[in-house]
């Protein structure tokens, strides 16, 4: 069995998606046929900063892994950082520390780990989001953790920009979440899970 944990905020929960799938549901639906032993768990808290995420994720994940340490069971976590560190004026130094602590804790628990950065939001926030994205990529690189850049490919993507403009509270809608899922599925996702990638 492979437990896969999606940890993040309302973007991880898929808020704003008329199909209620978000990017995590789409990724799970495309991946499960390739490996039926997968078990997906979405651990999402709307409005969460990196510090709040780091403080709570492991307790929630461990409640769902009674077989931790079992050689036949694999646990994997993808941290999907949102934009709330910017909204709450969390300093880059603290964000960097929070991400490092989350990644280090996951490694200590024996979890396979991946990090996804924040996607673009309001035009006036995008410079700050770009800086946050770069910080995330640096943190992942320092620990040799696979990274999914959600900002760079979407910042000038016409469909994403339109989706954000028509959504509520800077949330994407169906098309935007589909784009986020595509980025994950075309990252190191399959290799990370040890699954042969067959294009569907």
Secondary structure, DSSP 8 states (H G I E B T S, - for coil): -EEEEEEESHHHHTTT-TTS-HHHHHHHHHHHTT-TTEEEEEEE-TT--HHHHHHHHHHHHHTT-TTTT-TT-EEEEEEE--SHHHHTT--HHHHHHHHHHHHHHHHHTT-EEEEE-----SGGGHHHHHHHHHHHHHHHHHTT-EEE-SSTTTTT-HHHHHHHHHSSTT---HHHHHHHHHHHHTTTHHHHHT------
